[in-house]
Amino acid sequence: MLGEPKRAIRSLAVPLSVSYLITQVNMFVDSVWTTSLGSSVASAIATITPIYWMIMAGGTGLGVGASSTIAYRLGQRNNQKANELAANVLFLGLVVSVFASVIVFFAVDPVITLMGAGDIRSECNDYVMPYILMSWILILNGIVSGLLRAEGAGRKSMIVLALTAIFNMILDPVLIYGMGLGIYGAAWATSLAALAATVLGLLWYALDKMQLRLGRDSFVITKSNMMEVLQVGAPKTAESLVNNTTNILQRIFIIMGAGTIGVMLYNLPWRFVGLAVVPIEALGAAVIPVCSAAIGQRRYDKMFEGMRYSAKLALTILVGMSVFLFIFAEPLMSLFTYSDSMLEQKDRLVWTLRVYCLLIPPYGFYILGSSMLQALKRSLLATEIMMAWGVLKLILFFIACHYSFEAIIYALVFMHFLSGSVMMTVAFRTARTKAREAGVLSAV
């Protein structure tokens, strides 16, 4: 990770791409199993999913904070400080999970009412309850992955994420159909799979198999250590929370424009968008520790090399994925339309996926640009862009819902082109400013 940046990014991004791909395939399997239960269940999962991602936001944000700050300290060869930061982020994860569970428990019913999804209330409650009970393990799962990425252990991070997905795919049919738990079983499958994989990751640290050491001397829980992690992690968590709050509010307008079935039409084709940007999410996750370590070494030339390389690679991947999904949209959407209630929606699902192909490149650059800002310890900038984007998107959705579902989708495409271009521009300008402030003009 402290060597040549292109090689370092590839060595992290390839195994992360595999693990993220398995995770996305797992989400597909989840969708295939649950859509067979009927369109009401599919609509409930699509409607309440932002609540799940809001719980996960704590683990995602703290994992990114750990990845950036610990890699920076390792770049300085300050291993003891890196160990202390790792211990502090685990402590923070447990604290955050308690607050997340309490808040979500009391917020679920009001949120369902706010979205106008009362007709599927029981299904929504069944799906979200296991996540409330197991929030601590969902958050720790994200943190452990971040710790592994921080020290460049891409393969082990891949194993943790891959095992989560594989266990989930095994447990899904057992709990949903074998034990007759339905949508409730789908959520428990995800939670129990995260538990198994997280235990493995923590076991590596307990047995001293990693560069980071989590012994007694590492558990120096101080305000300064927690604030160093939160400097990057809190804005990332806030960004995820803002994004998912926006997703909840936008469902109000989708339901106004197309009913609860509209949420399913909006959400299911997005599964393929999630697949298309998997390599970019992996690139972004790799850029954070590699560029953070370069900054710790004061090698801004390596930082810029890593940023430019990832941007060029991202462009090639995103355009290729967009073309592929546009051509094969109809057979791909057939995966979700084998029940009678879903088959009648096939044409609209295909149309939505093809329009989504237009926003895949800018969406990918938004993800990559946000990761670059986190590597630069300017996560707050990414959060501010997300907040502005969210407000403007809701305004456009409010206007569009008075016309049609199709108008909402076109508004979404426009917003992604705007956010992607802004995020990448801000990321590179911030990098140049940071290099100038450090007096490394030759790197700019």
C-alpha positions in Angstrom: 0.0 0.0 0.0 3.0 2.3 0.5 4.5 1.5 -2.9 3.4 2.2 -6.5 -0.2 3.5 -6.3 -1.6 1.9 -9.5 -0.5 -1.5 -8.3 -1.8 -0.8 -4.8 -5.2 0.2 -6.0 -5.5 -2.8 -8.3 -4.4 -5.2 -5.5 -7.2 -3.8 -3.2 -9.8 -3.2 -5.9 -9.8 -6.6 -7.5 -10.7 -8.7 -4.3 -13.1 -5.9 -3.2 -14.8 -6.1 -6.6 -15.3 -9.8 -6.1 -16.7 -9.4 -2.6 -19.0 -6.5 -3.6 -20.2 -8.4 -6.7 -21.1 -11.4 -4.4 -22.9 -8.9 -2.2 -24.9 -7.6 -5.1 -25.6 -11.1 -6.4 -26.9 -11.8 -2.9 -29.3 -8.8 -3.1 -30.5 -10.2 -6.4 -31.1 -13.6 -4.8 -33.0 -11.9 -2.0 -35.1 -10.1 -4.6 -35.8 -13.2 -6.6 -36.8 -15.2 -3.5 -39.0 -12.5 -2.1 -40.7 -11.4 -5.4 -42.1 -15.0 -5.6 -44.1 -14.0 -2.4 -46.0 -11.5 -4.5 -45.9 -7.8 -5.5 -47.0 -6.6 -2.1 -43.9 -8.1 -0.4 -41.6 -6.8 -3.2 -43.2 -3.3 -2.7 -42.7 -3.5 1.1 -39.0 -4.4 0.8 -38.5 -1.6 -1.7 -40.3 0.8 0.5 -38.6 0.1 3.8 -35.1 -0.7 2.6 -33.8 2.9 3.3 -34.4 2.1 7.0 -32.0 -0.8 6.7 -29.4 1.3 5.0 -29.8 4.0 7.7 -28.7 1.4 10.2 -25.9 0.3 8.0 -24.8 4.0 7.6 -23.2 3.9 11.1 -21.0 0.9 10.1 -20.2 2.3 6.7 -19.2 5.7 8.0 -17.0 4.3 10.8 -15.5 1.8 8.4 -14.5 4.6 6.0 -13.2 6.7 9.0 -11.1 3.8 10.1 -9.8 3.1 6.6 -8.7 6.7 6.0 -7.2 7.6 9.4 -5.5 4.3 10.2 -4.0 4.1 6.7 -2.7 7.7 7.2 -1.1 6.7 10.5 0.4 3.6 8.9 1.9 5.8 6.2 3.6 7.8 9.0 4.9 4.5 10.5 2.9 5.2 13.7 1.6 1.7 14.4 0.7 2.3 18.0 -1.6 5.2 17.1 -3.1 3.1 14.3 -3.9 0.3 16.9 -5.5 2.8 19.2 -7.7 4.2 16.4 -8.8 0.6 15.6 -9.9 0.0 19.2 -11.7 3.3 19.4 -13.7 2.7 16.2 -14.9 -0.7 17.6 -16.0 1.1 20.8 -17.8 3.7 18.7 -19.6 1.0 16.7 -21.2 -0.5 19.8 -22.3 2.9 21.1 -23.8 3.9 17.7 -25.7 0.6 17.4 -27.6 1.3 20.7 -28.7 4.7 19.5 -29.6 3.4 16.0 -31.8 0.6 17.4 -33.8 2.9 19.7 -34.3 5.6 17.1 -35.3 3.2 14.3 -37.7 1.3 16.6 -39.7 4.4 17.4 -39.4 5.9 13.8 -40.6 2.9 11.7 -44.4 3.4 12.0 -44.4 7.2 11.6 -42.1 6.8 8.5 -44.5 4.2 7.0 -47.4 6.6 7.6 -45.5 9.5 6.2 -44.7 7.6 2.9 -48.4 6.7 2.6 -47.6 3.0 2.6 -50.1 1.9 5.2 -51.5 -0.9 3.0 -48.2 -2.8 3.4 -47.4 -1.8 7.0 -47.3 -5.3 8.4 -44.9 -6.5 5.7 -42.6 -3.5 6.3 -42.6 -4.1 10.1 -41.8 -7.8 9.6 -38.9 -7.0 7.4 -37.2 -4.3 9.5 -37.6 -5.8 13.0 -34.6 -8.2 12.8 -32.4 -5.4 11.7 -33.3 -3.4 14.7 -32.4 -6.3 17.0 -29.2 -7.0 15.2 -28.0 -3.5 14.5 -24.9 -4.0 16.5 -23.6 -6.8 14.3 -24.6 -5.0 11.0 -22.5 -2.0 12.2 -19.5 -4.0 13.3 -19.6 -5.8 10.0 -18.9 -2.5 8.2 -16.2 -1.6 10.7 -14.3 -4.8 10.4 -14.2 -4.5 6.6 -12.8 -1.0 7.0 -10.1 -2.1 9.4 -9.0 -4.8 7.0 -8.9 -2.3 4.1 -6.9 0.2 6.2 -3.9 -2.1 6.3 -4.3 -3.3 2.7 -5.7 -6.7 3.5 -7.9 -6.8 0.4 -8.3 -10.5 0.3 -9.4 -10.8 3.9 -11.8 -8.0 3.5 -13.2 -9.9 0.5 -13.6 -13.0 2.5 -15.6 -11.1 5.2 -18.0 -9.5 2.7 -18.2 -12.7 0.5 -19.0 -14.9 3.5 -21.8 -12.5 4.5 -23.4 -12.8 1.1 -22.8 -16.6 0.8 -24.3 -17.4 4.2 -27.3 -15.1 3.3 -27.9 -17.0 0.1 -27.9 -20.3 1.9 -30.1 -19.1 4.7 -32.7 -17.3 2.5 -34.6 -20.4 1.2 -34.2 -22.2 4.6 -35.8 -19.4 6.6 -38.2 -17.9 4.0 -39.7 -21.2 2.8 -38.2 -24.1 4.8 -39.3 -22.5 8.1 -42.2 -20.6 6.6 -41.0 -17.2 8.0 -41.5 -15.3 4.7 -40.3 -11.8 4.6 -39.3 -12.0 8.3 -37.0 -14.8 7.4 -35.3 -12.8 4.7 -34.2 -10.2 7.2 -33.0 -12.7 9.7 -31.0 -14.4 7.0 -29.1 -11.2 6.3 -28.5 -10.5 10.0 -27.3 -14.0 10.9 -25.0 -14.0 7.8 -23.4 -10.7 9.0 -22.9 -12.2 12.4 -20.9 -15.2 11.1 -18.6 -13.2 8.9 -18.0 -10.5 11.5 -17.0 -13.1 14.1 -14.4 -14.5 11.6 -12.9 -11.0 11.0 -12.7 -10.3 14.8 -11.1 -13.7 15.3 -8.2 -12.8 13.0 -7.4 -9.8 15.2 -7.9 -11.8 18.4 -5.3 -14.3 17.2 -2.8 -11.6 16.1 -3.0 -12.6 12.4 -3.1 -8.9 11.2 -0.7 -6.0 11.2 -3.0 -4.0 13.5 -2.9 -5.3 17.1 -5.9 -5.1 19.4 -4.3 -5.9 22.7 -5.0 -4.2 26.1 -2.6 -1.4 25.4 -4.5 -0.5 22.2 -7.8 0.1 24.0 -7.0 3.7 25.0 -10.5 5.1 24.6 -10.0 8.9 24.4 -11.9 11.8 23.0 -9.0 12.7 20.7 -8.8 9.2 19.2 -12.5 9.0 18.6 -12.6 12.5 17.1 -9.8 11.6 14.7 -11.9 8.7 13.3 -15.1 10.8 13.4 -13.5 13.6 11.4 -13.9 11.4 8.4 -16.4 8.8 9.6 -19.1 11.2 10.9 -19.5 13.2 7.6 -19.6 9.9 5.7 -22.3 8.6 8.1 -24.2 11.9 7.7 -23.9 11.6 4.0 -25.4 8.1 4.1 -28.2 9.2 6.5 -29.0 12.2 4.3 -29.1 10.0 1.2 -31.4 7.4 2.8 -33.6 10.1 4.4 -33.9 11.5 0.9 -34.8 8.1 -0.4 -37.6 7.8 2.2 -39.0 11.2 1.3 -38.8 10.6 -2.4 -40.9 7.5 -1.9 -43.7 9.8 -0.9 -43.6 11.4 -4.4 -43.2 8.1 -6.1 -46.3 6.7 -4.3 -48.2 9.9 -5.2 -47.3 9.5 -8.8 -47.6 5.7 -9.3 -48.9 4.1 -6.0 -46.9 1.7 -3.9 -46.3 -0.4 -7.0 -44.2 2.6 -8.3 -41.7 2.1 -5.5 -41.1 -1.5 -6.8 -40.8 -0.2 -10.4 -38.3 2.3 -9.2 -36.3 0.0 -7.0 -36.0 -3.4 -8.8 -34.2 -2.1 -12.0 -31.9 -0.2 -9.6 -30.5 -3.6 -8.6 -28.7 -3.7 -12.0 -27.4 -0.2 -11.5 -26.0 -1.5 -8.2 -24.2 -4.3 -10.1 -22.9 -1.9 -12.7 -21.1 0.3 -10.2 -19.6 -2.5 -8.1 -16.1 -2.0 -9.7 -16.4 1.7 -9.0 -17.3 1.1 -5.3 -14.3 -1.2 -5.1 -12.1 1.5 -6.7 -13.3 4.1 -4.3 -12.7 1.8 -1.3 -9.2 1.2 -2.6 -8.5 4.8 -3.3 -9.2 5.8 0.3 -6.4 3.9 2.1 -3.9 4.2 -0.8 -4.2 8.0 -1.2 -4.4 8.5 2.6 -1.2 6.6 3.0 0.5 8.7 0.2 -0.6 11.8 2.0 0.9 10.4 5.3 4.2 9.9 3.4 3.8 13.5 1.9 3.9 11.9 -1.6 1.3 14.0 -3.3 2.6 12.9 -6.7 1.5 9.3 -5.8 -1.9 10.6 -4.5 -2.6 12.3 -7.9 -1.4 9.3 -9.8 -3.9 7.1 -7.9 -6.7 9.5 -8.4 -6.2 9.9 -12.2 -5.7 6.2 -12.7 -8.9 5.3 -10.9 -10.9 8.0 -12.9 -9.7 6.7 -16.3 -10.4 3.1 -15.3 -13.8 4.0 -14.0 -14.9 5.7 -17.2 -14.1 2.6 -19.3 -15.9 0.3 -17.0 -19.0 2.5 -16.6 -19.6 3.0 -20.3 -19.2 -0.7 -21.0 -21.7 -1.6 -18.3 -24.2 0.9 -19.5 -24.1 -0.5 -23.0 -24.5 -4.0 -21.8 -27.5 -3.4 -19.6 -29.3 -1.4 -22.3 -28.9 -4.2 -24.8 -29.9 -7.0 -22.4 -32.5 -5.1 -20.3 -35.5 -7.3 -21.3 -34.0 -10.8 -20.5 -32.5 -9.4 -17.3 -35.8 -8.1 -16.0 -37.4 -11.4 -16.7 -35.6 -12.7 -13.6 -38.1 -10.7 -11.5 -41.3 -11.3 -13.5 -42.1 -15.0 -13.3 -45.2 -14.5 -11.0 -48.4 -13.3 -12.5 -48.6 -10.1 -10.5 -45.0 -9.2 -11.6 -45.4 -10.2 -15.2 -47.8 -7.5 -16.0 -45.2 -4.9 -14.9 -42.4 -6.2 -17.1 -42.6 -3.6 -19.9 -42.4 -0.7 -17.4 -39.5 -2.4 -15.6 -37.6 -2.8 -18.9 -38.2 0.8 -19.8 -37.0 2.0 -16.4 -33.8 -0.1 -16.6 -32.9 1.3 -20.0 -33.3 4.9 -18.9 -31.2 4.1 -15.8 -28.4 3.2 -18.2 -28.0 6.9 -18.9 -27.2 7.7 -15.3 -24.7 4.9 -14.6 -21.5 6.8 -15.7 -22.3 10.0 -13.6 -23.4 7.9 -10.7 -20.1 6.0 -10.7 -18.1 9.3 -10.8 -20.2 10.6 -7.9 -19.1 7.5 -5.8 -15.5 7.8 -6.8 -15.3 11.5 -6.2 -16.8 11.1 -2.7 -14.2 8.5 -1.9 -11.4 10.8 -3.1 -12.7 13.5 -0.7 -12.7 11.0 2.2 -9.1 10.2 1.4 -8.3 13.9 1.5 -10.1 14.1 4.9 -12.7 16.4 3.4 -15.7 14.2 3.9 -17.8 17.2 5.0 -17.5 18.6 1.4 -19.0 15.3 0.1 -21.8 15.6 2.7 -22.6 19.2 1.7 -22.8 18.2 -1.9 -25.1 15.3 -1.0 -27.4 17.5 1.0 -27.7 20.1 -1.8 -28.3 17.2 -4.3 -30.9 15.7 -2.0 -32.9 18.9 -1.6 -32.9 19.6 -5.3 -33.9 16.1 -6.2 -36.9 16.2 -3.8 -38.0 19.5 -5.4 -37.8 17.9 -8.9 -39.5 14.8 -7.8 -42.4 16.9 -6.3 -42.8 18.6 -9.6 -42.5 15.4 -11.6 -44.9 13.3 -9.6 -47.8 15.6 -10.8 -47.1 14.4 -14.3 -46.1 10.7 -14.4 -43.8 8.0 -13.1 -41.7 8.5 -16.2 -41.1 12.2 -15.4 -39.7 11.1 -12.0 -37.2 8.8 -13.7 -36.1 11.6 -16.1 -35.6 13.9 -13.2 -33.4 11.3 -11.5 -31.2 11.0 -14.6 -30.7 14.8 -14.7 -29.8 14.9 -11.0 -27.1 12.2 -11.4 -25.4 14.1 -14.2 -25.3 17.2 -12.0 -24.0 15.4 -8.9 -21.4 13.3 -10.7 -19.8 16.2 -12.5 -19.8 18.4 -9.3 -18.3 15.7 -7.1 -15.4 14.9 -9.3 -14.6 18.6 -10.0 -14.6 19.4 -6.3 -12.4 16.3 -5.5 -9.6 17.2 -7.9 -9.7 20.9 -7.0 -9.5 20.0 -3.3 -6.5 17.7 -4.0 -4.7 20.5 -5.8 -5.4 22.9 -3.0 -4.1 20.4 -0.4 -0.9 19.9 -2.4 -0.3 23.6 -2.7 -0.9 24.1 1.0 1.7 21.4 1.7 4.2 23.3 -0.5 4.3 20.4 -3.0 3.6 22.4 -6.1 5.4 19.9 -8.4 2.7 17.3 -7.7 -0.2 19.6 -9.0 
